[in-house]
């Protein structure tokens, strides 16, 4: 068994180097296929960052009456933090609210003078509520309206922002669904292109396969060298594809960070290079081995 395995590996390796142009063409197609896969991974990093940024910008604010006791406000905050739908609750006191309001309108002299003339702080405390998913805001708003301490609430901004939140939720869900469908479609196309190229490479060796079958070689022994070639196609294809992404991410990294506001692709590439290589390597050898195994079946049945 060990001797046969060594012969299979040697035969496949020799055939890989002997059929230089065919191997080069197959690796080229494999690089293109893996480039699509790697591009999908990197674009998904940007998309995920953009969607997460949009989700962070969506929240609802709970405003309290001016005479609301602070301990009651903390009780509402604690009840919100106990909900599974709530990701984070930020408490803003009356003093903080006034300071933020002054900072936002510091260039408006009329508003600044009006605040100075007031004897008391006109702003109440509030809670900024971030949900784990934008679709949860309606349930959170209903919970607040039914709370035993709802009498101290002045306003909940969900009803005013309901249309925007619903539309954003729809955009987020649709973007994720489209991303999954496009990824599957491109990966399928890449697999078919690589499969057809490998099948053409096996077609050139059909006479050798017939001879091996005539002298009594088993299906496993006949298929083995082509599986080894498929493994080598995937190995070299993944290494070359990974090297191509180095200058590409170096050039696109700062641009993507400025335009999308997400992570620098070059930094992500360098810090995740091992994971990217493993993904591309596994996808590459899977395409190579699977394509070789499927493509040679018609000759094994002959």
N, C-alpha and C positions, 0 to 999 in steps of 0.2 A: 504493500500500500504506500509506504513512504517512498519507495523507488519510483512508482508510477506517478505520485504527486510531484516528485522532483522533475521527472521527465515532462509532465504537463506544463509546469512552470517554465522550464527551460525552453520548451517548444513555443509556448506563447510569447515569451520574451524575445526569442530569435525571430519569430514571425513579425512581431511588432516592429523591430528594427529593420528587418529585411524589406517589409512593405512600407518603406519610408514615406512616400508621397501619400499613400492611402492613410497611413497613421497620422500624417500631418493634417490632412483634410478632416479626418475624424476629430482630432484634437481641436482644430479650429472651430468646428461646429460645437464641440463640447464647451469650449471657452465662451462662445456666444450664448449657449444655453445657461451656463453657470453665471455669466455676466448678468443675464436677465434675473436669475435668482438672487444674486447679490444686490442688484439694483432694487429689487423688491424689498429686501431686508432693510437697506438704507433709507429708501423712500418711506417705508413703514415707520422708521424711527422718527422722521420728520413729521409724518402725518399724526402719529401718536402724540408727539410733543405739541403740535398745533391744537389738536383736539383737547388735550389736557389743559392747555393754556386757556382755551375758550371755556371749558368747564369751570376753571378757577375764577373766571370773570363773572360767572353766573351765581347769584345768591339772592336771598330774600332778607330784608331788614325788618326787624320787629321794633317799632317805636313804642315807648312807654309814656304814660301820663307824667306830668311834671311832679305830681305828688305821690308817685309810686314808691313804696318803701324799697330800699335796696335789697333787703333780705328776700322780698317777694320776687324781685327781678332775678336774684341768684337761684331761687327755687325753680323759676321757669327755665333758666339756663340749664340747671341740673337735669330737669325732666327732658329737655331736648337732647342733651348729651347721652341720655339713656336710650334714645331711639336708634335702631339699627340703620335707618335711612340717613341719619345725620353724620356727616364726616367731621365737621368742625363748627364750633360756636365761639364767636368773638364778642366779648363784652366791651362796650364803649360807654364810659360814664358821662355824666352831664358836662363835667369839666373838659374831658377829652373831646367831646362833640363840639363844644364851643371853640376849643383851640384849633381843631381841624377846620371848622367853618371860617375862623379868622384867617387861617393860612391860605385857604382856597380863594378868599376874597380880599387878600391883603392889598391888592392894587386898586380896589374899589373904595374910594375915600368916603362915599356916601354911606355904604354899609358899615364901614369901620366906625364912622362917627355915630351912626345910629346905635351900634352895640355899646359904645362908650357911654351914651346917654341913658341906657337902660340900667335900672338899679339891680335887676336880677337876671340870671341866666335864662333865656327864653327857650333853650333846647333841653329836651329830655334825654334820658339814657336810652340805649338801643342795643340790640343783639344782631350781629351779622351771622346768618346761618348758611353754611355750605353743605350741600347734600352730596352723597356718594354718587348719585346719578341725577341729572336734571329732571327726569320723570318723577322723582320722589318729592318735588317741592309742593305739589298739590296736597299730598298726604300730610306733609309737615304743616302746611297752612291750616288744614282741617283740624289737626291735632291742637294747634294753638288756639283756634277759635272755640274749641270744645273744652279747653283747659279751665280748671276751677278758678284760676287767677286771671281769666280773660278780661275781667273788669278793669285791670290796671293797664291793659293794652290800649294804645292810642291808634295805631295803624300797622297793618302788615302789607308790605309792598308786593306780595305775590299777585294779587288781583290786578294791580296796575301793570305788572310785567308778565302776566300770564301768556299773552300771545307771543311775546318775544321768547320766553322760556320754552314754550311748546314748539315753536319753529326751530329753535336751536337744538332741542332734543331730537327733532326729526332729522335735522341736518347731520348731527353726530351719528345717529343710527344708520342713516343712508350712506354716509361716508365709509363707515366700517364695513357695511355689507358690500358696497361697490369695491372696496379694497380687497376683500376676500375673493369676490368673483373674478376680478381682474388678475389677481395673483394666481388663482387656480388655472385660469385660461392661458396666461403666459407660460406657466410651468408646463402645462399640457402641450402647448405648441413647441416649446423647447425640447420636451421629451420626444415628440414625434419627429422633429427634424433630426435629432441625434440618432434616433432609432433607424430612420431611413438611411442615414449616412453609414451607420455600422452595418446595416443589412447589405448595402452595396459593397462594402469591404468584404463581407463574408461571401458574397456572390462570386468575387474573383477567386476565392479559394474552394469553389464547389467541386473541382476535380480532385483536389487533395482529400476532401471529405469522402468522396465516393471511393477512392483508393483505400482509405482507412477503414471504411465499412466493409469493403470486399475482403480485406485481410483479417476481419474478425474483431476489430476494435469495438469496445463497448461505447454506448452513447455517452457515458460519463467521460471516458477517455477522449472521445472525439470532440465533445463540447468544451472540455477543460481549457485547451490553449486559447480559444476564443474568449472564454470568460476572463482569462488572465489578460488578454489584450484589452478587453473592456475595462478591467481594473486599471491598467496603465493609462488608458485614455482618460479615465476619470481623474486619476492622480495628477497627471501633467496638466489637464484642463483646469483643475481646481487651483493648482499652484500659479499658473499663468493668469487666470482670472483674478486671483488675489493680488498679484503684482500690478495688474492694470488699475485696480482700485486705489493704489497708493498715490500716484500723481493726480488722479482724478479727484479724490477726496481732498488732497492738499490744495487743489485749485478751487474746488467748490465749497470747501468747509466754511471759510469766513463769509462767503457770499450767502450761503444757506442760512447761517446764523443771523446775518443782518436782515435778510428778506423775510424769513419765516419766524425768526425769534426763537428758534429751537436750539438744540445742541450743535456744536461745531462737528461736522461730519468727519473731518480729519482726526480730531481728538477721539471721537467715538471709534473710528477705524483702528487707531493705534491701541486704544485701551481694550478693544474687543477683537483683536486680530486672531487670537487663538480660537475663539468661538466661531468667528466667520470662516476660518479655514476648515474647522471641523464640519460645519454645516455644508460648505461647498464640496468638501471632500466626500462626505457621506452621500450627498445628492449626486455628485459626479460618478462615483463608483457604482451607485445604485442604478443610474441610467445606463452606464456602460455594461455592467454585468447583466442587468435585466434585458437590455436591448439585444445583447449577444445571445443570451439564452433563448429568447423568443425568436430571433431571426434565424437561428440555426435549426430550429425544430423541423422545418419543412424538408431539410436535407437529411435529417436523421430518420424521417419516415420513408424516404425514398428507397 
